[in-house]
Amino acid sequence: MPTNDLSPNSTPSKLDRIYQLLVQDEDARVCKDISVEACRVVPGNFFLQILAHFFTKLGDAIANPKTVLAWILSALSAPGLFTALLVPIRESGSLIPQLVIASYVRSQALRKWAYVLGCILQGVAIAAMALVALTLSGTAAGLGIIAALVLFSLARGLCSVASKDVLGKTIPKTRRGRVSGWSASLAGLVTVGVGALLLFGLGGGNENLGLYAGLLLLAALLWGLAAITYATIREEPGATSGGANALTEAFARLRLLIDDAPFRRFVIARSLLLCSALTAPFMVMLAHQQTAAVAALLGAFVIADGLANLLAAPFWGRFADVSSRRVMVYAGAAAAAAGALLVALVTLIPPLAGVAWLYPLFFFVLAVAHAGVRLGRQTYVVDLAGGNKRTDYVAVSNTVIGIVLLLTGMVGLLTTVLPVSGIILLLSAMGFAGAWLSAKLPEVTTEPTA
């Protein structure tokens, strides 16, 4: 793939200079793996994608199913079953249908409009949740929130497929990780603010339903802003083959897992690295069991998560542009080690088990590692594929991971036979295996030398 000069025979604009400052490389004006036309507008597309992703991540922080949505369901006296369904539906619902969603995306010459549609649908779903919060209660409210969350999750899957394809078409190799890194860092700053509000008393009983509904409407507005921002990205038309018969094409693409060995190994490694996400609730559960400061710790955990993204995402993003494979290795091993070390400390030194600050500290380390795992695997799959194949890789891997997530999410049933610490150790072993397998993956970020 030849390299292209970003703006030949021209003086860099202010936007160009800011872009070069952020990527911090002498060859910031050199493009790899994208067309000459796309290369000329990289700085503008770079910042537009950061801004759009920031809006969506901010919306995610405000409408977080682990906090705000769960509290709304509690305030509405909805049965606990609906609260338990929030996270699985939000995550797996956006991943499992992606083989079919990818066929729709591939039928579009300009994939950015699929992302715009996804943002609009997510905004509509969140606004519907606000309406439910103001008008329903009990089981009816639970059904209404879950129904809206299904729509939200499907639309989120549409954005996931489209965004990675647009990223690969508009941002050159060695720059893509920083798009996710900077947007995640800004979102982390906002999450710290959300955590501070939780820590100092935001949330509570029925008297706050109007406030919660207002927060959800604000989140819906943010997805609208993301749609408007993303619509202004300058994207070159792409190939539209493979979009005629969604189901037929979808099942045909599953052969990638058989025929493409590097991709198959990546999917297996990514599945094992789910430990970085699955360990988090069990850390919180362990803190719940061992300390008496659960309510106060809630805000501390959210702040720890936000700080981790704020501080770690730019580092991981830059590292991913050097070697996304090594990011997966180091971050996966760190996530596994965080869980194993916490269990070792509270088991071997019993007085530490009741120390409240210990758990948010290890949660912070886990969140830092999880940020690395996410950025590493996102960048790796984009760089591993080329051209129109990128959409297939993202869709197949996400669909498989959605199914694996549902299955591994059932690990919670083991709490009837294993202590929470035992489950954390099991997930840590899974993470170490994922890091080991990631080390066996081929390098894809840098161009091969002649």
Residue pairs with C-beta under 8 A, 6 or more apart in sequence:
1 32
1 33
1 447
3 30
3 31
3 32
4 30
4 31
4 34
4 35
4 36
4 39
5 29
5 30
5 31
5 39
6 16
6 28
6 29
6 30
6 31
6 39
6 40
6 42
6 43
7 16
7 29
7 40
12 20
12 29
13 43
15 43
15 44
15 47
16 29
16 43
18 43
18 47
19 28
19 42
19 43
19 46
19 47
20 28
20 29
22 46
22 178
22 182
23 175
23 178
24 318
25 174
28 175
30 172
31 38
31 39
31 42
31 172
32 172
32 173
32 174
32 447
33 168
33 172
33 173
33 383
33 386
34 42
34 168
34 169
34 170
34 171
34 172
35 236
37 236
38 45
38 169
38 170
38 234
38 235
38 236
39 172
41 170
41 234
42 170
42 171
42 172
42 175
44 234
45 170
45 171
45 233
45 234
45 235
46 171
46 175
46 179
48 229
48 230
48 232
48 233
49 163
49 166
49 167
49 170
49 171
49 179
49 183
49 230
49 233
50 179
50 182
50 183
50 186
51 183
51 229
52 115
52 119
52 226
52 229
52 230
52 233
53 163
53 179
53 180
53 183
53 184
53 187
53 226
54 183
54 186
54 187
55 222
55 223
55 225
55 226
55 229
56 119
56 122
56 159
56 222
56 223
56 226
57 183
57 184
57 186
57 187
57 190
58 187
58 190
58 219
58 222
59 122
59 123
59 126
59 219
59 220
59 222
59 223
59 226
60 187
60 219
61 187
61 190
61 191
61 194
61 306
62 68
62 194
62 215
62 216
62 218
62 219
62 222
63 69
63 126
63 129
63 215
63 216
63 219
64 194
65 86
65 87
65 90
65 149
66 86
66 87
66 281
67 194
67 198
67 203
67 298
67 302
68 203
68 212
68 215
68 216
69 86
69 129
69 145
69 149
70 83
70 86
71 203
71 212
72 129
72 133
72 145
72 209
72 212
72 216
73 82
73 83
73 86
73 141
73 142
73 145
74 83
75 204
75 205
75 206
75 208
75 209
75 212
76 132
76 133
76 136
76 137
76 138
76 141
76 142
76 209
77 137
77 138
77 141
78 137
78 138
78 139
78 141
78 142
78 145
79 138
79 139
79 142
81 142
82 142
82 143
82 145
82 146
85 146
86 146
86 149
88 405
88 406
88 409
89 146
89 149
89 150
89 153
90 149
90 152
90 153
90 156
91 153
91 402
91 405
92 153
92 402
92 403
92 405
92 406
92 409
93 149
93 150
93 153
93 154
93 156
93 157
93 402
94 153
94 154
94 155
94 156
94 157
94 160
94 398
94 402
95 157
95 160
95 398
95 399
95 401
95 402
95 403
95 405
96 399
96 402
96 403
96 406
97 154
97 157
97 399
98 157
98 160
98 161
98 394
98 395
98 396
98 398
98 399
98 402
99 250
99 251
99 253
99 254
99 395
99 396
99 399
100 246
100 247
100 250
101 154
101 157
101 158
101 161
101 395
102 161
102 250
102 253
102 391
102 392
102 394
102 395
103 242
103 243
103 245
103 246
103 249
103 250
104 114
104 158
104 243
104 246
105 111
105 114
105 158
105 161
105 162
105 165
105 243
105 391
105 395
106 239
106 240
106 241
106 242
106 243
106 249
106 388
106 391
107 240
107 242
107 243
107 244
108 114
108 240
108 243
109 237
109 238
109 240
110 235
110 237
110 238
111 162
111 165
111 166
111 169
111 235
111 238
111 391
112 162
112 166
112 230
112 231
112 233
112 235
113 231
114 158
114 159
114 161
114 162
115 158
115 159
115 162
115 163
115 166
115 227
115 230
116 227
116 230
116 231
117 155
117 158
118 155
118 156
118 157
118 158
118 159
118 162
119 155
119 159
119 223
119 224
119 226
119 227
119 230
120 155
120 223
120 224
120 227
121 151
121 152
121 154
121 155
121 158
122 152
122 155
122 156
122 159
122 223
123 219
123 220
123 221
123 222
123 223
123 224
123 227
124 151
124 220
125 148
125 149
125 151
125 152
125 155
126 148
126 152
126 216
126 217
126 219
126 220
126 223
127 216
127 217
127 220
128 144
128 147
128 148
128 151
129 144
129 145
129 148
129 149
129 216
130 212
130 213
130 214
130 216
130 217
130 220
131 213
132 141
132 144
132 145
132 148
133 141
133 209
133 212
133 213
133 216
134 209
134 210
134 213
136 144
157 398
160 394
160 398
161 391
161 394
161 395
161 398
164 378
164 381
164 382
164 390
164 391
164 394
165 238
165 390
165 391
165 394
166 233
166 235
167 176
167 179
167 382
168 176
168 382
168 385
168 390
169 235
169 236
169 238
170 233
170 234
170 235
170 236
171 179
173 321
173 383
173 445
173 446
173 447
174 321
174 322
174 445
174 446
175 321
176 320
176 321
176 379
176 382
176 383
177 316
177 317
177 318
177 319
177 320
177 321
177 324
177 375
177 378
177 379
178 314
178 317
178 318
178 321
179 317
180 313
180 317
180 374
180 375
180 378
180 379
181 313
181 314
181 315
181 316
181 317
181 318
181 320
181 375
182 313
182 314
182 317
184 309
184 313
184 317
184 371
184 374
184 375
185 309
185 310
185 311
185 313
185 314
186 310
187 309
188 305
188 306
188 307
188 308
188 309
188 310
188 311
188 313
189 306
189 310
190 306
191 302
191 303
191 305
191 306
191 309
191 310
192 303
192 306
192 307
192 310
193 306
194 302
194 306
195 299
195 300
195 301
195 302
195 303
195 304
195 305
195 306
196 299
196 303
197 299
198 298
198 299
198 302
199 296
199 298
199 299
199 300
199 302
199 303
200 299
202 208
202 211
203 212
238 388
239 387
239 388
241 388
242 249
242 388
242 392
243 249
250 395
253 392
253 395
253 396
254 396
256 263
256 264
256 392
256 393
256 396
257 263
257 264
257 267
257 396
257 400
258 264
262 384
262 441
262 442
263 384
263 393
263 396
263 397
265 437
265 440
265 441
266 377
266 380
266 381
266 384
266 397
266 441
267 396
267 397
267 400
267 401
268 437
269 328
269 332
269 434
269 437
269 438
269 441
270 377
270 397
270 401
270 434
271 400
271 401
271 404
271 408
271 434
272 332
272 430
272 431
272 433
272 434
272 437
273 328
273 331
273 332
273 335
273 373
273 377
273 431
273 434
273 435
273 438
274 401
274 404
274 405
274 408
274 430
274 434
275 332
275 335
275 336
275 339
275 427
275 428
275 430
275 431
275 434
276 331
276 332
276 335
276 366
276 369
276 370
276 373
276 374
276 431
277 370
278 408
278 409
278 411
278 427
279 335
279 338
279 339
279 366
279 424
279 427
279 428
279 431
280 363
280 366
280 367
280 370
282 339
282 420
282 423
282 424
282 427
283 339
283 342
283 359
283 362
283 363
283 366
283 424
284 297
284 301
284 359
284 363
285 420
286 342
286 346
286 359
286 420
286 421
286 424
287 294
287 297
287 301
287 356
287 359
287 360
288 294
289 420
290 346
290 353
290 354
290 359
291 297
291 354
291 355
291 356
291 359
293 356
296 356
297 356
297 359
297 360
300 357
300 360
301 359
301 360
301 363
303 360
304 360
304 361
304 363
304 364
304 367
305 363
305 364
305 367
307 364
307 367
308 364
308 367
308 368
308 370
308 371
309 367
309 371
311 368
312 367
312 368
312 371
312 372
313 371
313 375
316 327
316 331
316 371
316 372
316 375
316 376
317 375
317 379
319 326
319 327
319 372
320 327
320 375
320 376
320 378
320 379
320 380
320 445
321 379
321 445
322 445
322 446
323 443
323 445
323 446
324 375
324 376
324 377
324 379
324 380
324 383
324 444
324 445
325 376
325 380
325 438
325 439
325 441
325 442
325 443
325 444
325 445
326 376
327 372
327 373
327 375
327 376
327 379
328 372
328 373
328 376
328 377
328 380
328 434
328 435
328 438
328 441
329 435
329 438
329 439
330 372
330 435
331 369
331 370
331 371
331 372
331 373
331 376
332 369
332 373
332 431
332 432
332 434
332 435
332 438
333 431
333 432
333 435
334 365
334 368
334 369
334 372
335 366
335 369
335 370
335 373
335 428
335 431
336 427
336 428
336 429
336 430
336 431
336 432
336 434
336 435
337 428
338 362
338 365
338 366
338 369
339 362
339 366
339 424
339 425
339 427
339 428
339 431
340 424
340 425
340 428
341 362
342 358
342 359
342 362
342 424
343 421
343 424
343 425
343 428
345 352
345 358
346 352
346 353
346 358
346 421
347 421
352 358
379 445
380 441
380 444
380 445
381 390
381 393
381 394
381 397
382 390
382 394
383 444
383 445
384 393
384 444
385 392
385 393
385 394
411 423
411 426
411 427
412 423
414 422
414 423
414 426
415 423
418 426
